Every structure is written in structure tokens, then in C-alpha cells.
Amino acid sequence: MKLRTHIALLNIVILVVTVAFILPVFIGMIKHQENRAIKETRSSLMTQTKIRLKDVVDTVYCLIQERYNSIHNRDHMIAKYGIALRSVVAAIEEFAKSQHQPHTAVEKLPALTQFNNYLPQEIIPMLLTTDDNTEEMRAVINAAKERKEGFVFTPHENTTLIYFKRITENEIIAAAGISRQALIAAIQQEIKNISRKFLFDSGAAYVFILDSSQRFLVYPPSPEFENQHLATITEFDNQKFVADWLNVCNLRGQGFVRYSWQKLLSFNSTEEYPKLSFVKIFTPWQWVIGASEYLDGFFMANRIHVARNQVTIKAMITKILLVASGVISIMILLATFFASSISRPISKLIKLMKTVRTDELSRVSVVLKGSHEISELGKIFNKTINSVNSGIKKIQKTAGAKELARSELKIVQEIQRYLLPSLNPQSPPAKEFDIDAIIQPGRPVGGDFYDFFFIDSNHFCLAIGDVSGKGVSSTLLGVITRTLLRAKAVKGLQAGEIVTGINRNLCLSGSNQSSVQLFLAILNPSNGNLFYTNAGCTPSYLIRNNHSVESLPVIHGEPLGSKPNSIYEEELVSLQRGERLVLCTNGLIKAVNFIGKQYGTTRLHESLQDTCNCANAAQTVERLTLHLNDFIGSTKFKDDVAILTLRFDRNKA
């Protein structure tokens, strides 16, 4: 046997033995990574489920805490009930003065029940004499000795807030108080009504509330169970997880409980599935607030992921075996031709160069052995092929990334256009006013937005916002903020309370990389009263009938998403017929022309002055936009610009 044959066989044996040792080790490492990835995925999915449940419960808990704290806030109680209490005391005073004897009014105290027919249930009318010494009214009597009239705040008594007035000529005290029990009952009913609407996971998951006596106060799946003790409900008989709820709340105040529960699969078919609850106790009322979610979707997602991983691993192992087989085959061929003449490798190289195609570059490789020149020729050929293949891959990857980015950008633009409220000059939202707005994006998608809608027939909400940063992420944060605005703006809430709630929800994510400047106003179309709150936004302006331009300079706090505990107040201004409100974002002030000069507040004030003779909101927006475009000329906007104008016309037919 010739020496070159020995060398070829030796190379083949070494290659086969090496592959036989390496392949099992490599496959074992892949399977280990597969098991680790499955565990990490399962943990990640469970964490997401827990975060979702906790966020929902924390939102309801914050709502209850906010309502509860308002009862103990003297300024809040006076602002909310002060006028009503003064009116009742004035009526009682008139009733008392109509009596001829000093104590006649007190003796006829039951006659005050006539007020209950038209008063809210939480307001209690009272008549007291200055020599009374009842324990409950002692604070009022003592206060009446020091001053003629005023408020007495007793947050821990039966009556939370009392307004009194001493009637000197009759030696009696007229008073009206807020019943703590009735007030708490009204707040609790409001919270229960709101909690029933907290549905998520396409309505399959919900919020429930238990009281200290183990009665369901809120239970959306079966409203008939509400106000019933758990011991009287057959479905909950001997269910250990109810005790687990209470134990978790008593020991730690909050926590997760996992159990099994029946799930309706069809009209008359049920099956038991694992379920996860998060419960949290509100200590002042001993309420257990919870949210539950079935885990069948979690296990299904986990199984799908495991199945996909297994398919991927099998495909990888198959490819490894194929590659190993291919490598062995190539090495056998190379070993077979190891001792061939110089002409054969050169001929092979020429043939390969003639037949190679661009779609096969990743599989093209040649090893030429022989003299130094032939070896170098083979290396140059392989390097050239690799360079070409690498260049083609880079071109394909770049083209694919650009197409993907273009598609995502188009989707975000469609979302942004879809969510903006429609503007129809021929069909204004109300006869008392007309409204118009425009957005000039600095990039294909931007973070500026506006919104307006009726909360109820007497309250019209309008807002404008500017999200820090640029691009898709800013647009999506603006969409989230507008969605929260629609959800938080409910009847009865003030502008400051709405903005405070939006800020709290934006801070729940724990990310402070972006913030939202927001100006929110609530207009009463019947009288022109406008309450507004400014969270770090550019000041807005009023254009009065006397052609003066007034700024609304008050900034009530930092942009939203910065500090979760920020409380935002509000201001009141009044609009007369024909007067206009103009809102804008920071991009208008900072717009620059070709020489780098900013538009600025002075130029904006002059532009607003020029709109005093505009007949409606649309003309105002059009003229402001014309002024801005004339200033910047052909220069591109560096930041988004949003303008929203409302013209008040209360007496329009």
C-alpha cells in the first residue's frame, strides 16, 4: 500500500473518531439549554400573569384609598359640602326665627324632618340650645361659645363635618352635618359599581370584593351571590381557597393564592382548571380586594413554547448530523484526492469557478493541497467567496430591516390617525361652542396628541399633550395617555383628580425614561366656567372680546410619569360669548427658521393678537398655522406642533 493511501486512511479514521466523541457532547449541551429555556419561559409567563393581577387589584385599592382619605380631609369636605351645609343652616335659621318663643323651635325639632325630603341622605339638619351638653354635640356647642358661626371637623365621629350658626336672639344654634355612616355608604356603593367594570383578559377575568363577615360585595360572574355569606352559597361550600384568601390578608396584608375552580366550556359543560388569585386587604373597612385568572391559557402558552423548542432542537440536531455527514464526506473526498497530481485540483478549481451560483455561496468551499502556489490560490478563492457571501447577506439583512421598519411605521401612523377625534366644521360637538385642531409632526410619527369629548351633558373635556422623545415609542406612549384620559374622565371627578389618576397609572410601569406634558380642561357649556390643570405643558391662552390676549401661566406640577405621588390642583376661568381658548405644545414655541431663530412666546402672542377678528375656531387654527409656516419657510420641523382652539358661543341659536 502506498504512503499516500496510508495518509488518506489515517485522516479518515481521525475524523470519524473525533465526530463520534464530539456529537453526543454537543447534543447533550443543546438539550440542557432547551430545559433551561423552558423553565425560564414558564417563570416569565407566570410573572406576567402575577403582575397583571396585582396591577388590577392595586388600581382598585388606590381608588378606595383615595375615596377614604377624602373623608378625612377637612379642606376637601368643606369644598364639596360647604355650600350645601350653609344653605341648610340658612333654612333652619329662618325656620327658628319664625317662632315667637326662644325654645319653641327646639321643641318643634321633629319638624326639621321636612328637610329630609329634598336633602341628600348624608346631610343631617340640627337645632341645639346653648345650654345643651350632649357628648356628640359638645364640640359644636363649645365652638359656638367662641364664634358665631363656622365649621367643626370631626373625622372620627358620627358626623364628619358640621356647619353651625348661633342665633343670639333665640339662644339656639342652627347646624347641619354630614353623616359619616351615610357618606361612607355612598362612597362604598360608588366603589362597588366601579369595581364591577374592572374586567380584563377579554372579560374572562374580574375583580371581586369580600367584607369582614365573608360576604361577597362585588362578584361579577354571579351577581346573585353579592351580599350573601359564603357559607350560604353552595358553590363555595368547603372551599379551602376562601380561607387561604383571608389567611394571606391577615398575615401579610396581600398575596397570591392558587387553587382549582370549575370553568364553563359550553352551555352545560364545565371542567376544573387551575386558577390564580391576588388578594389585598383594605384595613379601615376590612375589605378583601381580589382578582382571579384561569391558568389554562398560561399552561397552553407554555406547552406551545415547549413544542416549538422541541421542534427547533430536533431540527438543529438533524442539521448538525447532516453537516457532520457532509464534513465527513468532504474530508473523505479530500483525503482520497490528497495525493493526486497538481492538474486535478487546478481543474477542479476552474470548474467550480465556472459553475458557482450566488444562492450557493454559503456552501462553496475548496481545499487545494500541493505546492505553495496552489495552496495560496485555494485560500484566495475561499476568502473571495466568503467576502461575496458576507456582502450579499448584509445587503439582504439591510433591505429586510428597512422594509420591516417601514411597515411598523405605517402601522403606528394609522393608529395615531385613527385615535385622534374627528373634526367636522359642519357638525360641531355642541351648539354652545365650536372646536378645531391640527398636528404638524416633526417626524413621520410623533408624540403630540389632542382629544376632546363630553363627560356628560354639562361637562366637556379637552386636552393636549406632548410626549418627550421622538418616534414610535413616543407615539405609543401618547396613545396610552389618551386611552387613560378616556378611562379616568368620569362624571364627578375634577380636572386635577383626573390628571392625578393618569399620572399614577403611567408610573405603575416603573419606567421614567419618557414623560408626558399634559394640559386638561373641563368646560361647563351652560355657564362658560372652565376648570383646567397644567402638568408641565406650555401655558395656554384666552382671547377676550376686548381683543386682549391672556396667558394661563399656572403650572400645577411636573410632566406625567415622573413622580407617582404627585397631586395636581386646578384653576377656574370664565369664558364669555365669542371668547376663545387656544392650547398648543412646546414644539410651536421652539420652532426655528433657516437662521436658527426660535418662534418664541413674543411672536406667538402677536400671532394670537392677529386672530382676534376670526369668526370661528377653524379660522383661528388656520391663521396661526399660516403665521408659523411663514416664519419657518422651507425649514423642516424639528419637533411636533399641536394646536387646539375652542370658541365659546353660549347664546348661539
N, C-alpha and C positions, 0 to 999 in steps of 0.2 A: 504494500500500500504506500502510495506516495506521501511525502511530507505534507503537501498542501491538503490532501484528503484528511490526514490526522488533525490538522489545524481546524478544518471546517467542522469535523465531528465534535471536537473539543468545545468549540464555540457554541454549537447547538446544545450540548449537554449542560454547559454552564447556564445558558439562557433558560432552559426548561426548569432546572432546579431552582434558580432564583425566582422565577414566576410562581412556582409551586409553593414557596415559602412566603412570598410577599402577598399574594392574593388573599389567603384566609385572614391575615392580619388586617389588611385594608378593608375587607368586607365586614370584619368584626367592629372596626372603628366606625364605619358608616352606620351599622345597626345601633351602636351605643349612642351616636349622635341623634338617631331617629327617636329613641326612647327619651332622651333628654329634651328634645324639641316637643314631644307630645306632652310631657309633664309641664313644660313652660307654657305651652298653649292652653292647657287645662287651667293652670293657675291664672293666666291672663284673662281668660273668659270669665272665670269666677270673680276675679277682682272687678271687672267691668260691671257685672251684674250687681255686686255689692255696692259699688259707687252709685249706680243708677238708683237703687232702692234708698240708700242713705240720702242722696240729694233730694229726692221727693219728700221724704219724711222731714228733713231739715228745713225745707221750704215751708211746709205746713207748720212746723214748730216755730219758726221765725214769725210767721203770721200771727200765731196765738200769742207769742211773747210780746209782739208789738201792740196787739189789742189790749193785753193785760196791763202792760206798762202805761198805756194811755190813761187808764183809770186812776193811776197813782200820780199823775202829772197835773199839778194844780193849774198851770197856765193852759194846758190842753183842755181841761174840763171847763174852765171859765170861757175860753174861746168858743167851745162847742155849745155850752148850755147857758152861758151868762145872760144872753138876751132873753131867752125863754124864761129863765128864773125871774129876771127883773119884771117881765110882763105879768107873770102870775102874781108876784108880790104887789104890783100896782093894782091889780084887780082885787086882791084881798084887802088892800088898804082902803080902796073905795067902798068895799062891802062893809068894813069895820066902821068907817066914818059915818055910814048911813044909819047906824044905831044911835039911840038917844042916851043910853046909859053906858058908863065906861066898860062894864063887863058883859054887856048884852051880847056883843059879838062873840066873845069867848063861850058864853053859854050856848050860843047857837052854832058852835063849831061844826056839828054834823052837816050844817047847811053847805059847808065847803065842798061836800061830795059832788055838788053840781059841776065843779070844775073838772072832775074826772071824766066827764062825758066827752070833753074835747081836748084834754091834755094827754101827752104820751104817758104810758104806764109808768115810766121811770121817774116822773116828776110828782112830788107829794106836796100839796098846799098845807100850811100850818098857821095857827094863831096861838100865841103864847102871852101870858101875863108876865110882868117884870118880877113878880114875887114867886113865880114857879121855880121849883128846884129839882125837876126831873133829871135823872142821870144822863139820859140821852141828849137832852136839850141844854145841858149846863153850859157847854161851850158857847152856844148861841146867846144865852142869857148874859153870860159874862162879857161877851163881845159887845152886846147891846148896851151894857153899862159904860163901856169905854167910848163907843162911837155910835152915831145914829143909824148908820146902815153900812153894809159891806158883805163880803164873802167869808165863810168859815169852811175850811177844807179839812175833812176828817176821813182820810182814805181807808181807815181800818174800822169804821163804824158802819151802822146800818145805812146811814145817809152819807154819801161821799162828799157832796158839795151842797152848801146851804147859802142862800142869799136872804138877808133879813133887813128889816127896816122898822125902827122904833117909832110908834105913833104916840107922841108925847101927850096929846090931849086925852087920849083914851087909856093911857098907861098899858098898852098892849104892844106886842111885837108881831108884825106880819112877816111870814117867812115861807120859802119854798125850797125844797131839797130834792136831790137826785137819789133815788132809791138804789143802793149798791146792788141788792139782790136782783132787781128788775133790770139794771144796766148790764150786770154780768150775764143774766139770762139772754138778753138781746144779743150781746156780743157772742155768746156761745152758739146761739142759733145761726148767726151770720157765718161763724167759722165752720159749723157743720154743713151749711149749704155750699160753701166754697170747697170744702174738702171732698164732697161727693163728686166734684167735677175734676178732681186730680186723677185722670186716667192716663195710662201710658202703655207701651208695648201694644199699640193698636187697640187699646181698650181692654185688653185681657188682664192687665194689672191695675191695681187701685189702691186707695188709701182707706184705712179703717181706724176707728177710734173707740176705745173702751173706757168706761168710767171706773171709779174706785170700787163700785159694787158689782163689777164684772157684767155690765150691761153694754151692749153694742149701741153707741151713739151714732156712728156712721158705719154702714156696711153696704156699699153699692151693689154687690152681686145679688143680695136678697134684702131689699128694703123692709120686708115684713119682719125681719129679725131685729130691727132697730128698736131700742127701749125695752128689749126683753133680756132677762137674766140668762146667762149662758146655760145654767142648769136646767132651764125650761125648754131649751132648743135641742131637739132630738139629734140633729146633725152634729152637735158639738158635745154630745154626751160622752164622758170618759176620754176626752181627747187630751193627751198629755201636753201637747204643744201650747195650749192655753196657759197651763201652769208655768211652762217654760218662759212664755212672754212675761208673766208677772215676776218670776224669779230674776230674770235678766234685768228688768227695770228696777227691782228692789235692791239688787246687789251692785249694779254698775251704772244704772240710770239709762243705759241704752245697750243694744247689742243685736246679734243675728241669731235666728232660730231656724233650724232646718227640720222638716217633717214631711209626711206624705198626706196627700189630700185627693179627693175624687175630682176628676176633670170631665166635663161633658164633651163627648166625642161626636155624638149625633143626637137626634131628637130624644131617644130613650136609651142611650148607651153611655155609660161612664166607665172610667178606668182610673186607678190610683196612680198618681205621678208624684215625684219628689218636688218639694216646694221650699222656697227660702223667704223668710220674713226679716225685716229690720224694724225693731220697736224702740221707742224712746218715750220716757215719761216726762210729762209737764207737771212738776211737783205742786205748784199752787192749787191746781184743780184735781190732782191725782188722775190725770188723763193719760192713757197709754195710746200713743200715736204710732201707727204701723203701716207698712206697705209690703205686699206679698207678690211673688212672681214664680210661676212654674219654671222648673229647671229642665223640662223636656227639650226646649229649644237649645239650652246650653249643652246638654248631652248630645243632641243631634249635630250641633256645630262641631263638637269635639270629635264625634265619630267620623264626620265628613273629613275633618282635617287629618285624622289618623289614616283614613283610607287613602287620601291623596298622598300623604307621606309615604305610605307603603308602596303605592304605585310608582312614586318618584324613585324610591330606593331600589325597587326591582328593576326599573329602567336603567338606573345608574349601574347596578351590578351587571346587567346584561351588556351595557356599553363597555364596562371595564373588561368583561370576558371577551367581547368582540375585539376590543382594542388590543388586549393581550394576545389573542389568537392572531390578529393581524401583525402585531410586532414580531411574534414568533415566526410567522410565515415569511415576513420580510427578512428577518435575520437569517432564516434558513436559506432563502434565496441569495442573500448577500454572501453567506458562508460558502454556498455552492459555487458562486462565481468569484470567490476570493482569489483563486489562483489563475483566473482566465487571463488571456492576453490583454494588452493595453487597448487594442482596437475595439473590443467588445464594450467596455464601459463608455468609451467615447461615442460609439454608435448608439448606445442606449440613451446617453445624454442628448444627442442630436434628435433622436426620435421623440423623446419626451418633450423637448422644447417645441417641436412641431405640432404635437397633439394636445398640449396642456390647454385647459379652458378655465375661465375666471371663476366659475362656480365650483371648481375642484381644487382651488389653490390651497385650502386648508389641509388637504390630504396628499399634496405633492411633496415628496422628499426623495433625495438620491444621495447615496454614499458611494464615492468613487475611490478605490484604493489602487495604488500603483506608485508611479513616480510622483515627485513633489509637485510638478506642474498639474498633473491630473487631479491630485487631491485638492489643490487650491482651486481648480476650476469647479469642482463639485461644491466646495464651500461657498464660492461666489454665487453659484446658481441658487443654492438653498437660501442664502441671505437675500438675494433679489426677490425670490418667490415670497418669502416671509414679509418683506417690506411691502410688496404689492398687496398681499393678502391683508396685512395690517391696515394699509391705506384704504382698501375697499371697505373693511369693517368700520373704520372711523367715519367714512362718508355715509354708510348706511345708518350707523348709530345717530349721527348728527341729523340726517334727514328725518329719521323716525322721531327723535326728540322734538324737533321743530314742529312736526305735524301734530304730535300729542299736545304740545303747549298751545298750538293754535286752536285745537278742538276744545281744550279746557277753557281757554279764554273766551271762546264763543259761548260756551255754556254759561259761564259766570255773567257775561254781558246780558244774555237772555233772562237770567234770574233777576238781575238788577232792574232791567226794564219792566219785567212782569210785576215786581213787588211795589214799584212806585205807584201812588194813587193816580187815577186818570184825571185829566184836566179837560173840561168841555165848557168853553165860554158861553155856549148857547144854553147850557143846563147847569147853572151853579148849584152848589150843595144846599144853599138856603137862600130865601128871599132877602134876609137881613144883611147879607154880605156877599161879595164875590172874591175869588181867590185865584192866584196863578203862580207858577213856579218854573224854574229852569235849572238844569245842571250842565256845566261845561267841564267835562273830565280832563284832567291833565295827562292821563294815560288811557289806554283802551278801556280799562276798568278802574274805578276809583272808590274812595271810601266815603265821599259825601252822600248824604241822603236827606229826604224830607218826607213828611207824612202829615195827613190831616184826616179827621173822621169825627163823627158825632159819638160822644159817650152816651148821652141821652138827649132828649129834645131840648134841654136847657143848657147843655154843656158841649161845646165844640172844641176839640183838641187839635192843635197844630204844633209841629216840631220840626227842627232842622238840626242835623248833626254832621260832625267831621271826625272821621276815624284817623288816628295817627298812622303814618306809614303809607305805603303805596301798594298797588297790585291786587292780586286775587284775595290774599288774606285779609286786607283791609275791607274789601267789598263784602266778604263773608261775615266779618265782624259787624259791619253796618247792617246786614240782613238780620243777624241775630238780635242786634239792639232794637231794630224796628219791630221784630216779632215780639220781643219782651215788652215794648211800648204798648202794642195792641193787647197783650195779655194783662198788663198791670193797670191800664187805664180803665178802671171800673167806676161805676156810679158811687159817689160818696167820697172818693179819695181826692185829696188836694194835689196840686201840681208838685209840690215838694215831696209829698209822700210817694207819688208815682216815680219820680226820679230817684228817690232813695231806694225804692224796691228794685228798680232796674240796676242800679249800681251794685246792690247786694248780690243779685244773680250773676252779674258779669264777673264779680270777684270770686264766685264759687269755684271757677275753674282753676284758680291758683296761679294763673298766668298774668303778669303785669307788663308784658312786652309791648302791648298796644293799649291805647286808651281812647275814649270817645268824648269829644266835646259836644254837648247837647244843650239846646235851648228849647224849652217846652212851655207852652202857654195854653190856658183854658179860657175860652170866651163864652160869656153868657149873652146869647143873641138878643134877649129881651131887654137888656138894660145897658149893654156895652161894657160891663165890667170884665177886665182881663187880668187873670192871675198868672204870673209867669215865674219860672225858675231857670237860672242860668248855671250850668255845670261847666265852667271853663270855656264857654263859647264866646265868639266875637259879639260885642254889645249890639243889640238891635235898636231900631229907630221908629219913632212915631212922627208922621207928617200931619200936623194940625191944620184946622180950617183957616187959621190966620197965616198960613204958609210958613210957619216955623217948623224946624226940624229938632226933635227932642231925642236924646240918647237915653237908653235904658242901661245905665252903667253898672248896676249891681251884679257882682259875680258871687253866687251862693256857695261855691265850693270848687274843688279840683275836678278835672275830667273824670268821667265814669270809668270804673275798672281799676282805680288806683288804691283806694282805701275802703275796705268792706264796711267799716263802721261809720262812714261819713253820713251826716244828716243834712239834708238840703231844705232850706226855708223857701219862702215865696214872697213876691211883691204884688201889689194891686195898682193898676192904672185903669183909667176910664176912657173909652172911645166915644166920640160924638159922631153924628151922621156926617159922612163924607170924609172922615179921617182914616188914615191908612197905617198899617203896621208892616214894617219891612224887616225881614230876617235874612242874614247872609252868613257865609262861613269865612274862615280865615284866608282862604285862597283868593278872595276878592281884594282884601287889603294888601296882600303880598304879591299880587300880580305885577310883573315887571315888563318894561318895554325893551327895545333893542339896545338902549344905552344902559340898561341895568337899573333904571329908576323905578321905585315902587309906586303903585297906585295910591296907597295911603288913605288914612281916615279923613284928611282935609279934602282931598279930591272926591271921596265918597260923599261927604257932606254936601259939597257943591252939586254933585250929580243928583242927590236926593232933592235938593232945593229946586232943581230944574224940572222935577216930576210933579210939582205942586198942582199944575193945571191938567194932569192926566185924568181922564174920565173914569177909568177903572183899573183893576189890578193888572190886567194883561198889558195895558199901555205902559204902566209903571215898570214892569219887568222888562219890556221891550226897550224902553228908553235907557234904563240902567245898563242893559247888555250892550246897547249901541255905544254908550259912553266908554265902557270897558274895552270893547273891540277897537274903537278909535284910538284909545291910549296905547294898547299893546301892538297894534298894527299886525304885521306878519309874524311876530314872535309867538312861539308856542307856549301854551300854559304849562307852568312847572308844577302847579298844584290844582286840585279840583276846585271849582267855583259853583256854589249853590245859592240861589236867591229865591225867596218865597215872600209874596206880598198878599195882604188881606185888606180889602176896602170895606169899611163898616157902613151900612146904609139901613139903619133900623126902620126907618119910616117908609121904605120902598113899598109900593103897592103890590 
